[in-house]
Amino acid sequence: MAVTVLSGTSGALYYKPAGTSVELAASAFPASGSSIQVGAYLGFKVNDPVTLAYPAGSTVTNAIAAGARFVLTYSATTGIMTLSATAGGSALTATALPSGFGGLFATIAYTDFAAVGQVQTWSFDIERAEIDVTSIGQAAGQYAPFRTYIPGFADGSGSASVFITSDDTALSNRLVEDVLQRQQVGAAFKLYTDKQSTEALSRSIAMEAVLLSASFTVNPDDAQMVEITFRPTGVPTFDFSTTV
């Protein structure tokens, strides 16, 4: 059977910005008006697509309704956010608090991965620690005995070569800035090894991550390049199968 070897030319890097996922108690929402207290010094930006979700069983009559939303305003110093139903639209308002949370939490989080169009390359490495479980007292023979190992903890590291652009809103510029974002909850990567027109036919590695460093390269003859490094904060999800 003939097998097509993938070249990597369809690879792509998608990203969710750092500091764009929060859990909120009912008291964070307005009983009157539009101001939501999400917390200071997060990474939300105006026009970020976010999803507001309440726990099952919550009562949201006359409260700000759950669903796909956009950040209308966010103050990093006060931690106050307002949401709109469309990018740049009117602020969503409430005349009552949501209720029925119990011990659960509402969430506001960046809706989905977005393409970082100004990326030249990305790389991702995974390794396992080795644990020596060789036992003493092995029977003597002609050859030296070999040690015995079992696999230990896994670790990963990644990098991306990102172009700095003149567009202040470019996700590549934001990726660079996020290295210094103090609260990085919400940062996540989706690394496509083969990006197709439909998600079911694409192959990818997805992970929540922490951003670790940014190394700048600037000279008069080349585009301005920044090398970003990151690590997964949990087990990556590998999707190398394709289904229609």
C-alpha positions as CSV (number, residue, x, y, z in Angstrom):
1,M,0.0,0.0,0.0
2,A,1.4,3.4,-1.0
3,V,2.0,5.8,1.9
4,T,2.2,9.6,1.6
5,V,5.0,11.1,3.7
6,L,4.0,14.5,5.1
7,S,6.5,17.3,4.5
8,G,5.5,19.8,7.2
9,T,4.6,22.5,4.7
10,S,1.1,22.5,6.0
11,G,2.2,23.1,9.6
12,A,0.7,26.0,11.6
13,L,0.8,27.4,15.1
14,Y,-2.4,28.4,17.0
15,Y,-2.5,30.1,20.4
16,K,-4.7,31.2,23.3
17,P,-3.2,34.2,25.0
18,A,-1.9,34.1,28.6
19,G,-4.1,35.4,31.4
20,T,-7.3,34.9,29.6
21,S,-9.1,32.3,31.7
22,V,-10.8,33.1,35.1
23,E,-13.2,31.5,37.5
24,L,-15.7,33.8,39.2
25,A,-18.1,33.7,42.1
26,A,-21.6,35.1,41.7
27,S,-20.5,38.2,43.6
28,A,-18.1,39.2,40.7
29,F,-21.1,40.0,38.5
30,P,-23.1,43.2,38.6
31,A,-26.5,43.4,40.3
32,S,-26.9,46.5,38.3
33,G,-24.9,47.7,35.3
34,S,-22.2,46.1,33.2
35,S,-19.0,45.9,35.3
36,I,-17.7,42.4,36.1
37,Q,-14.9,42.1,38.6
38,V,-12.6,39.5,36.9
39,G,-9.4,40.4,38.7
40,A,-6.4,42.7,38.2
41,Y,-3.4,42.2,35.9
42,L,-4.8,39.6,33.6
43,G,-4.1,39.4,29.9
44,F,-7.5,40.3,28.4
45,K,-7.5,42.8,25.5
46,V,-10.3,44.7,23.9
47,N,-12.2,42.7,21.3
48,D,-10.9,39.3,22.6
49,P,-13.4,36.6,21.8
50,V,-14.4,35.0,25.1
51,T,-17.0,32.6,26.3
52,L,-19.0,33.3,29.5
53,A,-20.3,30.1,31.1
54,Y,-22.3,29.5,34.3
55,P,-22.6,26.2,36.2
56,A,-25.5,24.0,35.4
57,G,-28.5,24.9,37.4
58,S,-27.6,28.6,37.8
59,T,-30.3,31.2,37.6
60,V,-29.4,34.0,35.2
61,T,-32.7,35.8,34.7
62,N,-31.9,39.5,34.3
63,A,-28.2,38.7,34.7
64,I,-25.6,39.0,31.9
65,A,-26.4,35.9,29.8
66,A,-23.9,33.2,29.1
67,G,-22.5,32.6,25.6
68,A,-20.0,33.8,23.1
69,R,-19.0,37.3,24.0
70,F,-16.3,40.0,23.2
71,V,-14.3,42.0,25.7
72,L,-15.5,45.6,25.4
73,T,-13.3,47.0,28.1
74,Y,-10.8,45.7,30.6
75,S,-8.8,47.6,33.2
76,A,-5.7,45.8,34.4
77,T,-5.4,48.0,37.5
78,T,-9.0,47.7,38.7
79,G,-9.8,44.3,37.3
80,I,-13.1,45.4,35.9
81,M,-14.3,44.0,32.6
82,T,-17.4,44.8,30.4
83,L,-18.6,42.4,27.7
84,S,-20.5,42.9,24.4
85,A,-22.4,40.5,22.1
86,T,-20.4,41.7,19.1
87,A,-16.9,43.2,18.7
88,G,-17.1,46.9,19.6
89,G,-20.8,46.6,20.4
90,S,-22.8,47.9,23.3
91,A,-22.1,46.8,26.9
92,L,-24.2,43.9,28.2
93,T,-26.0,45.0,31.4
94,A,-27.8,43.3,34.2
95,T,-30.4,44.1,36.8
96,A,-29.8,41.1,39.0
97,L,-27.0,38.8,40.1
98,P,-26.8,35.3,38.8
99,S,-27.6,32.8,41.5
100,G,-27.5,29.0,42.2
101,F,-23.8,28.6,42.0
102,G,-23.3,26.6,45.2
103,G,-19.6,25.5,45.3
104,L,-19.2,25.8,41.6
105,F,-17.8,28.7,39.5
106,A,-18.6,30.7,36.4
107,T,-15.9,31.1,33.9
108,I,-14.8,33.6,31.3
109,A,-12.2,32.3,29.0
110,Y,-10.7,32.9,25.5
111,T,-13.0,31.1,23.2
112,D,-10.7,29.1,20.9
113,F,-7.2,28.8,19.5
114,A,-6.3,31.5,16.9
115,A,-3.7,31.3,14.2
116,V,-0.4,33.1,14.8
117,G,0.2,34.0,11.2
118,Q,3.6,35.5,11.6
119,V,5.5,32.3,12.7
120,Q,8.4,31.0,10.7
121,T,9.0,27.7,12.5
122,W,8.0,25.8,15.7
123,S,9.5,22.9,17.5
124,F,8.4,20.6,20.3
125,D,10.4,18.0,22.2
126,I,9.3,15.3,24.7
127,E,11.5,13.2,26.9
128,R,11.1,10.7,29.7
129,A,13.3,10.4,32.8
130,E,14.9,7.0,33.3
131,I,14.8,5.2,36.7
132,D,17.5,2.7,37.4
133,V,16.0,-0.5,39.0
134,T,19.0,-2.7,38.6
135,S,19.2,-5.2,41.4
136,I,22.3,-6.6,43.1
137,G,23.3,-10.2,43.3
138,Q,22.9,-11.2,39.6
139,A,24.3,-14.5,38.5
140,A,27.9,-14.2,37.1
141,G,28.3,-15.0,33.4
142,Q,30.7,-14.4,30.5
143,Y,29.4,-10.9,29.9
144,A,29.0,-7.9,32.1
145,P,25.4,-7.6,33.3
146,F,23.3,-4.7,32.0
147,R,21.5,-2.3,34.1
148,T,17.7,-2.3,34.1
149,Y,15.6,0.8,33.7
150,I,12.0,1.8,33.8
151,P,10.5,5.1,32.4
152,G,9.9,7.9,34.8
153,F,8.3,11.3,34.6
154,A,7.8,13.0,31.2
155,D,8.7,16.5,30.3
156,G,8.4,18.7,27.2
157,S,9.7,21.9,25.8
158,G,8.9,23.9,22.7
159,S,10.0,27.0,20.8
160,A,8.6,29.2,18.0
161,S,10.3,31.7,15.8
162,V,8.0,34.7,15.6
163,F,8.1,37.8,13.5
164,I,7.5,41.2,15.1
165,T,5.1,43.2,12.9
166,S,3.8,46.8,12.6
167,D,0.3,45.6,13.6
168,D,-0.2,46.3,17.3
169,T,-3.0,43.8,17.4
170,A,-1.1,40.9,15.8
171,L,-1.2,37.7,17.8
172,S,2.5,37.2,17.2
173,N,3.3,40.5,19.0
174,R,1.0,39.5,21.8
175,L,2.7,36.1,22.1
176,V,6.0,37.9,22.7
177,E,4.5,40.2,25.3
178,D,2.9,37.3,27.1
179,V,6.3,36.0,28.2
180,L,6.2,38.7,30.8
181,Q,2.5,38.3,31.7
182,R,2.6,37.5,35.4
183,Q,-0.6,35.4,35.4
184,Q,-0.4,33.0,32.5
185,V,-3.5,30.9,33.2
186,G,-5.2,30.3,29.8
187,A,-2.0,30.2,27.7
188,A,-2.2,27.3,25.3
189,F,-0.7,26.1,22.0
190,K,-2.1,24.0,19.2
191,L,0.8,22.9,17.0
192,Y,-0.4,21.5,13.7
193,T,1.9,19.1,11.9
194,D,-0.6,19.0,9.0
195,K,-3.3,21.7,8.9
196,Q,-6.2,20.9,6.6
197,S,-9.3,22.8,5.7
198,T,-11.3,20.8,8.2
199,E,-10.3,20.0,11.8
200,A,-11.1,16.3,11.5
201,L,-8.5,15.9,8.7
202,S,-5.8,17.9,10.5
203,R,-3.0,16.5,12.8
204,S,-2.0,18.4,15.9
205,I,-0.5,18.6,19.4
206,A,-2.4,20.7,21.9
207,M,-1.3,21.8,25.4
208,E,-1.7,24.3,28.1
209,A,1.6,26.0,28.6
210,V,3.8,28.5,30.4
211,L,5.9,31.0,28.4
212,L,9.5,31.0,29.5
213,S,11.7,33.3,27.4
214,A,11.9,35.6,24.4
215,S,15.2,36.0,22.5
216,F,15.4,39.0,20.1
217,T,17.4,39.0,16.8
218,V,17.5,42.4,15.1
219,N,19.7,43.5,12.1
220,P,19.3,45.8,9.2
221,D,19.0,43.1,6.5
222,D,16.3,40.7,8.0
223,A,12.9,40.8,9.5
224,Q,12.8,41.3,13.2
225,M,12.6,37.8,14.8
226,V,11.9,36.6,18.4
227,E,12.5,33.1,19.6
228,I,9.9,32.1,22.1
229,T,10.3,29.1,24.4
230,F,7.5,27.4,26.4
231,R,6.7,24.2,28.4
232,P,3.5,22.2,28.7
233,T,1.8,22.4,32.1
234,G,0.2,19.0,31.7
235,V,0.0,16.0,29.3
236,P,-0.2,17.2,25.7
237,T,-3.1,16.0,23.5
238,F,-1.9,14.2,20.4
239,D,-4.4,14.0,17.5
240,F,-2.5,12.3,14.6
241,S,-5.5,10.4,13.3
242,T,-7.9,11.7,10.6
243,T,-11.6,11.0,10.2
244,V,-14.1,12.5,7.9
